[in-house]
Amino acid sequence: MTATTAAAPAASINGVALTAAGEQVTPEELRQRACTELLRQAAQRAGLLAQDDPAPQAGAISEAASDAIERWLDQHIELPEPTEEACRRHYAAHGARYRRGERVRMRHILFGVTPGVDVGALRSRAESCLLDVRCHDGSASEAFGRAARELSNCPSGAEGGELGWVTAEECAPELAQEIFGRAEVGVLPRLVHSRFGLHVVEVLERDPGQEQPFEAVRGAVRTALRQQSWVTAMRQCLQLLAAEAEVRGVELDEATSPLVQ
């Protein structure tokens, strides 16, 4: 789906506007505001939040609303404890994620998302750039460095997009998820989305680190499975709330909430 900017007051949940008059936000931000408003109103209906709680301003809710949403979620989301068998299956399928000391040497070209930017046009520029650099000879090509110097919104662009050796902890989580625990080397065949924008990424080298036995990472595996279950339950919850609400001017098929991130 092509991303475009969206404006209110057309977008609303049960008549509560999601943006101020003339305000422009990305579709992702609009969906996040819609999901938060669905939860805020659910907390009101449950008597956990005063009916006169102020409507969100620029997507920001009151502290009382934030607390009430947390209490509502505690009451409505029950998560099963991951079994030992499920943990071992997950580890067998995703063991590379739990290596210790994994590093990659990489460079990137950042197309930054800033207030008021035409996201659709930005994506088109990023996709054109990705196609261009992939048509050259991988890391030996000067095309990537030239594109980074000319197009990147990251200070690393002056160095051809070079970020050096980085660990998962040093990257935005969205970026780390797409890069670490994999074997790919070269320009990734897809744009990588992060809170900063769209990235064209080239992995120059990989240091896989040391594999950890299951017993050493059991707790991390269990936490990962709990998080997966929570995200699934949250999405189902939001779908039910949306089905019962009057939703105008926002598509919630891909709905996520700031609470899901």
C-alpha positions as CSV (number, residue, x, y, z in Angstrom):
1,M,0.0,0.0,0.0
2,T,1.4,3.4,-1.0
3,A,2.0,5.6,2.0
4,T,0.6,9.2,1.9
5,T,0.1,11.9,4.5
6,A,-3.3,12.1,6.2
7,A,-5.1,15.0,7.8
8,A,-7.9,15.5,10.3
9,P,-10.6,16.3,11.4
10,A,-11.8,13.5,9.0
11,A,-10.0,10.8,11.0
12,S,-11.8,9.9,14.2
13,I,-12.8,7.2,16.6
14,N,-16.4,7.4,17.8
15,G,-16.4,11.1,16.9
16,V,-13.1,11.9,18.8
17,A,-10.7,13.5,16.3
18,L,-7.3,12.0,15.9
19,T,-5.6,15.1,14.6
20,A,-6.0,18.8,14.8
21,A,-7.4,20.8,11.9
22,G,-4.8,21.1,9.2
23,E,-2.3,18.7,11.0
24,Q,-0.6,16.2,8.8
25,V,0.6,12.8,10.0
26,T,1.8,9.7,8.3
27,P,-0.6,6.7,8.0
28,E,1.5,4.8,10.6
29,E,1.2,7.6,13.1
30,L,-2.5,7.9,12.4
31,R,-3.1,4.2,13.0
32,Q,-1.1,4.4,16.2
33,R,-3.3,7.3,17.4
34,A,-6.4,5.4,16.5
35,C,-5.3,2.3,18.4
36,T,-4.5,4.4,21.5
37,E,-7.8,6.1,21.3
38,L,-9.6,2.8,21.0
39,L,-7.9,1.6,24.2
40,R,-8.6,5.0,26.0
41,Q,-12.3,4.8,25.3
42,A,-12.4,1.1,26.3
43,A,-10.9,2.1,29.7
44,Q,-13.6,4.8,30.0
45,R,-16.4,2.3,29.3
46,A,-14.9,0.0,31.9
47,G,-15.0,2.7,34.6
48,L,-11.2,2.9,34.8
49,L,-11.0,6.4,33.5
50,A,-13.1,9.5,34.1
51,Q,-15.6,10.3,31.3
52,D,-14.2,13.9,31.2
53,D,-10.7,12.8,30.6
54,P,-9.4,15.2,27.9
55,A,-9.1,14.1,24.3
56,P,-5.6,13.5,23.1
57,Q,-3.6,16.5,21.9
58,A,-1.2,15.8,18.9
59,G,-1.5,12.1,19.8
60,A,-0.5,12.6,23.5
61,I,-2.9,11.2,26.1
62,S,-3.2,12.2,29.8
63,E,-1.2,10.4,32.5
64,A,-4.5,9.1,34.0
65,A,-5.4,7.6,30.6
66,S,-2.1,5.9,30.3
67,D,-2.5,4.3,33.7
68,A,-6.1,3.3,32.9
69,I,-5.1,1.7,29.6
70,E,-2.4,-0.4,31.4
71,R,-5.0,-1.5,34.0
72,W,-7.5,-2.4,31.2
73,L,-4.9,-4.4,29.4
74,D,-4.0,-6.3,32.6
75,Q,-7.7,-7.3,33.0
76,H,-8.2,-8.3,29.4
77,I,-5.0,-9.9,28.2
78,E,-4.1,-13.2,29.7
79,L,-0.9,-14.9,28.4
80,P,-0.1,-18.6,28.6
81,E,3.4,-19.4,30.0
82,P,5.6,-20.7,27.2
83,T,6.3,-24.5,27.7
84,E,9.7,-26.0,27.7
85,E,9.0,-27.7,24.4
86,A,7.9,-24.4,22.8
87,C,11.1,-22.7,24.0
88,R,13.3,-25.5,22.6
89,R,11.5,-25.4,19.3
90,H,12.0,-21.6,19.1
91,Y,15.7,-21.9,20.0
92,A,16.2,-24.6,17.3
93,A,14.6,-22.4,14.7
94,H,16.2,-19.1,15.8
95,G,19.4,-20.0,17.6
96,A,21.4,-17.4,15.6
97,R,19.5,-14.7,17.4
98,Y,21.0,-15.7,20.7
99,R,24.7,-15.7,19.7
100,R,26.9,-13.6,21.9
101,G,29.2,-11.0,20.4
102,E,27.6,-11.0,16.9
103,R,28.8,-7.9,14.9
104,V,28.3,-6.7,11.4
105,R,30.3,-4.1,9.4
106,M,27.7,-2.1,7.4
107,R,26.9,1.0,5.7
108,H,23.5,2.6,4.9
109,I,21.6,5.3,3.1
110,L,19.0,6.9,5.3
111,F,15.8,8.5,3.8
112,G,14.7,10.3,7.0
113,V,11.0,10.7,7.8
114,T,10.4,14.2,9.2
115,P,7.2,16.2,9.9
116,G,5.3,17.1,6.8
117,V,7.4,14.9,4.5
118,D,5.6,13.2,1.6
119,V,6.1,9.6,2.7
120,G,5.0,8.2,-0.7
121,A,7.5,10.3,-2.6
122,L,10.2,9.4,0.0
123,R,9.5,5.7,-0.5
124,S,9.8,6.1,-4.2
125,R,13.2,7.8,-3.9
126,A,14.4,5.1,-1.5
127,E,13.2,2.3,-3.8
128,S,14.9,3.9,-6.8
129,C,18.1,4.2,-4.8
130,L,17.9,0.6,-3.7
131,L,17.4,-0.6,-7.3
132,D,20.3,1.5,-8.5
133,V,22.9,0.3,-6.0
134,R,21.8,-3.3,-6.4
135,C,22.5,-3.1,-10.1
136,H,26.2,-2.6,-9.3
137,D,28.8,-5.1,-8.1
138,G,28.0,-5.3,-4.4
139,S,30.5,-3.9,-1.9
140,A,33.1,-3.4,-4.6
141,S,31.0,-0.7,-6.2
142,E,31.5,3.0,-5.7
143,A,27.8,3.5,-6.4
144,F,26.7,2.9,-2.8
145,G,29.2,5.4,-1.4
146,R,28.3,8.0,-4.0
147,A,24.5,7.6,-3.3
148,A,25.1,7.9,0.5
149,R,27.1,11.1,0.1
150,E,24.4,12.6,-2.2
151,L,21.2,11.3,-0.6
152,S,21.6,10.1,3.0
153,N,20.0,12.1,5.8
154,C,22.5,10.5,8.2
155,P,25.8,12.2,9.1
156,S,27.5,8.9,8.0
157,G,26.6,9.9,4.5
158,A,29.8,12.1,4.4
159,E,31.7,8.8,4.8
160,G,29.8,7.0,2.1
161,G,27.3,5.6,4.7
162,E,30.0,3.7,6.7
163,L,28.9,2.8,10.2
164,G,31.8,0.4,10.9
165,W,31.4,-2.6,13.1
166,V,28.2,-2.5,15.1
167,T,26.3,-4.8,17.5
168,A,22.5,-5.3,17.7
169,E,22.5,-3.2,20.9
170,E,23.9,-0.2,19.0
171,C,21.2,-0.2,16.3
172,A,17.6,0.8,16.4
173,P,15.6,-2.4,17.3
174,E,13.8,-2.4,14.0
175,L,17.1,-2.2,12.1
176,A,18.7,-4.9,14.3
177,Q,15.8,-7.3,13.6
178,E,16.4,-7.1,9.9
179,I,20.2,-7.4,10.0
180,F,21.3,-9.7,12.9
181,G,20.9,-13.4,13.2
182,R,21.1,-13.8,9.4
183,A,23.7,-14.8,6.8
184,E,23.1,-12.1,4.2
185,V,26.1,-10.2,2.9
186,G,25.9,-7.4,0.4
187,V,23.1,-4.9,-0.3
188,L,19.9,-6.2,1.3
189,P,17.2,-6.7,-1.3
190,R,14.6,-4.8,0.7
191,L,14.2,-1.4,2.4
192,V,14.6,-1.5,6.1
193,H,12.1,0.5,8.1
194,S,13.0,2.1,11.4
195,R,11.8,5.0,13.6
196,F,14.2,7.2,11.7
197,G,12.9,6.4,8.2
198,L,13.8,4.1,5.4
199,H,17.3,2.6,5.1
200,V,19.1,1.1,2.1
201,V,21.6,-1.3,3.9
202,E,24.8,-3.0,2.8
203,V,26.3,-5.6,5.0
204,L,30.0,-5.7,4.2
205,E,31.2,-8.3,6.7
206,R,29.8,-10.5,9.5
207,D,31.3,-11.7,12.7
208,P,28.8,-14.4,13.9
209,G,30.0,-14.3,17.5
210,Q,29.7,-17.4,19.7
211,E,26.8,-19.8,19.8
212,Q,25.2,-20.1,23.2
213,P,23.7,-23.4,24.5
214,F,20.0,-23.4,25.1
215,E,20.4,-23.6,28.9
216,A,22.3,-20.3,28.8
217,V,19.6,-18.4,26.9
218,R,16.5,-20.2,28.2
219,G,15.3,-17.0,30.0
220,A,15.8,-14.8,26.9
221,V,13.9,-17.4,24.7
222,R,11.0,-17.5,27.2
223,T,10.9,-13.7,27.2
224,A,10.8,-13.6,23.4
225,L,7.9,-16.0,23.3
226,R,6.0,-14.1,25.9
227,Q,6.4,-10.9,23.8
228,Q,5.2,-12.7,20.7
229,S,2.1,-13.9,22.6
230,W,1.5,-10.4,23.9
231,V,1.7,-8.8,20.5
232,T,-0.7,-11.3,19.1
233,A,-3.2,-10.8,21.9
234,M,-2.9,-7.1,21.6
235,R,-3.7,-7.2,17.9
236,Q,-6.7,-9.4,18.5
237,C,-7.9,-7.0,21.2
238,L,-7.6,-4.0,18.9
239,Q,-9.4,-5.8,16.1
240,L,-12.4,-6.5,18.4
241,L,-12.4,-2.9,19.6
242,A,-12.3,-1.5,16.1
243,A,-15.1,-3.8,15.0
244,E,-17.4,-2.3,17.7
245,A,-16.3,1.4,17.1
246,E,-17.2,4.0,14.5
247,V,-13.9,4.4,12.7
248,R,-13.5,7.2,10.2
249,G,-10.6,8.3,8.0
250,V,-8.1,5.6,9.1
251,E,-7.3,2.1,7.8
252,L,-6.8,-0.3,10.7
253,D,-6.1,-3.5,8.7
254,E,-2.3,-3.1,9.6
255,A,-3.1,-1.6,13.0
256,T,-0.4,-1.5,15.6
257,S,-0.2,0.6,18.8
258,P,2.6,2.4,20.5
259,L,2.0,-0.2,23.2
260,V,2.8,-3.0,20.8
261,Q,6.2,-1.7,19.8
